[in-house]
Amino acid sequence: MFDLKNTFDRINSLALSALPLLARLTFAGVLTRYFWASAATKLSGPFTPTFNAYAQVFPRKMEAAGYDISGFGLFEWAVVMAGSYAEILLPVLLIVGLFTRLAALGMVGFVLVQSLTDVIGHGVDPATVGAWFDRASDALILDQRSFWMLGFAVLIGLGGGWASLDRLIWNRVQAKTAA
């Protein structure tokens, strides 16, 4: 006889095991090059931020300083460098599934700061910010970044999944402690 509960339990199990890999693959296909291209505009050397980096991260301060970065100090340099390297390293960690939960949490923080900088610092218009529960689904900030956050939430909640370095390391640690 057909067991509906057992069928749905199997579907749920398959979905839960596939979601982390699908979230990581979607991130790799949709957002990795976006973040890497952004980081490339911010660095002219391993420890040298570009003029554009300061303008992107500190737009109001740049305007107030007359676009002269000579008054910017260690704090601004550290923020720009941390953000630039986060755009490079966090995607790599997510793709390979290493420290997946922490990397996804880091991306949540990064995207929140990025969004606030866009809205407050750059003063983007309301159409670019968008609104929930409207007919349009093309707002660059609220609509798109909400979907980004959903993928990060999957990875925070479920980890990297079965096809990740996290799982490989965990399995090896478990095997050594069992032996």
HELIX and SHEET records of a PDB file:
HELIX    1   1 LEU A    4  VAL A   30  1                                  27    
HELIX    2   2 THR A   32  ALA A   40  1                                   9    
HELIX    3   3 PHE A   51  VAL A   57  1                                   7    
HELIX    4   4 PRO A   59  ALA A   64  1                                   6    
HELIX    5   5 ILE A   69  GLY A   71  5                                   3    
HELIX    6   6 LEU A   74  VAL A   96  1                                  23    
HELIX    7   7 THR A  100  LEU A  116  1                                  17    
HELIX    8   8 THR A  117  GLY A  121  3                                   5    
HELIX    9   9 PRO A  126  VAL A  129  1                                   4    
HELIX   10  10 LEU A  142  LEU A  158  1                                  17    
HELIX   11  11 LEU A  165  ALA A  178  1                                  14    
SHEET    1   A 2 LEU A  43  GLY A  45  0                                        
SHEET    2   A 2 THR A  48  PRO A  49 -1                                        
END                                                                             
